[in-house]
Amino acid sequence: MSVTMDRINAHAPGRWHAFLLAAAFPLFLGALLSDHAYSTSYELQWSNFASWLVAGGMVFLGLALLFAIVDLIRGKRSLLYFVLVLTGFVLGFINALVHARDAYAVMPTGLVLSLLGLMLVGAATWSAFAGLRSGEQP
């Protein structure tokens, strides 16, 4: 008789952790697109949109950082994942400070920081979900 057991992946992010990572990525993407729109049109409202989107992304990424610290202490996550989330948070904080300046002083630093922040959040999200495979046998 053969017994099939479903194995729970110990490295799978929890429900809230996955939500926080998945929520931060589109906010940073929106900030990048708003910065790009501002760099091409110089309409001040795009800079305001980018500033708010970075702030919203920082809320979700900050909470994901807390989950990453707990997972690192419990041994569920790698150090690379923690470093990616921490670096993304620090870069996002610097980006928020840059976006707090006058709108004309934001470019091109804000656009570059938004691009780097999006790449770091994307890499952190990818590294969190990279080990998950659908339909794997133990």
C-alpha positions in Angstrom: 0.0 0.0 0.0 1.3 3.4 -1.0 0.7 6.5 1.1 0.9 9.9 -0.5 1.5 12.8 1.9 1.4 16.4 1.1 4.6 18.1 2.2 4.2 21.7 3.4 7.1 23.8 2.1 8.9 25.2 5.1 10.2 28.1 3.0 6.8 29.2 1.7 5.9 32.7 3.0 2.9 33.0 5.2 -0.4 34.4 4.1 0.2 37.9 5.5 3.9 38.0 4.5 3.0 37.1 0.9 0.3 39.7 0.9 2.7 42.4 2.1 5.3 41.6 -0.5 2.7 41.4 -3.3 1.2 44.8 -2.2 4.5 46.6 -2.1 5.6 45.7 -5.7 2.7 47.5 -7.6 3.1 50.6 -5.4 6.8 50.9 -6.3 5.9 50.2 -9.9 3.3 53.0 -9.8 5.9 55.3 -8.3 8.3 54.5 -11.1 5.7 55.1 -13.8 4.6 58.4 -12.1 8.3 59.5 -12.0 8.6 58.7 -15.7 5.4 60.6 -16.4 6.7 63.6 -14.5 10.1 63.5 -16.3 8.3 63.6 -19.7 5.6 66.1 -18.9 6.8 68.2 -15.9 3.3 68.2 -14.5 3.7 68.6 -10.7 0.9 66.2 -9.8 2.9 63.2 -11.1 5.6 64.0 -8.6 2.9 64.1 -5.8 1.5 60.7 -7.0 5.0 59.2 -6.9 5.6 60.5 -3.4 2.4 59.0 -2.1 3.0 55.7 -3.9 6.5 55.4 -2.4 5.1 56.2 1.1 2.4 53.4 0.6 5.0 51.0 -0.6 7.2 51.8 2.4 4.3 50.9 4.7 3.9 47.4 3.2 7.6 46.9 2.8 8.3 47.9 6.4 5.8 45.3 7.6 7.3 42.7 5.3 10.7 43.6 6.8 9.3 42.8 10.3 8.1 39.4 9.0 11.5 38.8 7.4 13.3 39.5 10.6 11.1 37.0 12.5 11.5 34.4 9.7 15.3 34.9 9.7 15.5 34.4 13.5 13.3 31.3 13.2 15.5 30.0 10.4 12.7 29.9 7.7 14.4 32.4 5.4 17.8 32.9 3.9 20.0 35.8 4.7 19.8 36.9 1.0 16.1 37.4 1.3 16.5 39.5 4.4 19.2 41.6 2.8 17.1 42.2 -0.3 14.1 43.4 1.8 16.3 45.5 4.1 18.1 47.1 1.2 14.8 47.8 -0.6 13.5 49.4 2.6 16.5 51.6 3.1 16.5 52.6 -0.6 12.8 53.3 -0.4 13.3 55.5 2.6 16.0 57.5 0.8 13.6 57.7 -2.2 10.8 59.0 0.1 13.2 61.7 1.3 14.1 62.7 -2.2 10.5 62.9 -3.2 9.8 65.2 -0.2 11.9 67.9 -1.8 10.6 70.4 -4.2 9.2 68.7 -7.4 11.8 70.3 -9.6 14.6 68.9 -7.5 13.3 65.3 -7.6 14.6 64.5 -11.1 16.6 62.5 -12.1 17.5 61.1 -8.7 13.9 60.2 -7.9 13.5 58.2 -11.1 16.7 56.3 -10.6 15.9 55.5 -7.0 12.4 54.4 -8.0 13.9 52.0 -10.6 16.4 50.6 -8.1 13.8 50.2 -5.4 11.4 48.4 -7.8 14.2 46.0 -8.8 15.0 45.2 -5.2 11.4 44.7 -4.2 10.9 42.5 -7.3 14.0 40.5 -6.5 12.9 40.0 -2.9 9.4 38.9 -4.0 11.0 36.5 -6.5 13.3 35.0 -3.9 10.4 34.5 -1.5 8.4 32.6 -4.1 11.2 31.0 -6.1 11.2 27.7 -4.2 7.5 27.1 -4.6 6.5 24.6 -7.3 3.0 23.4 -8.2 2.4 19.7 -8.1 5.8 18.5 -6.8 6.0 15.1 -5.3 7.9 14.6 -2.0 
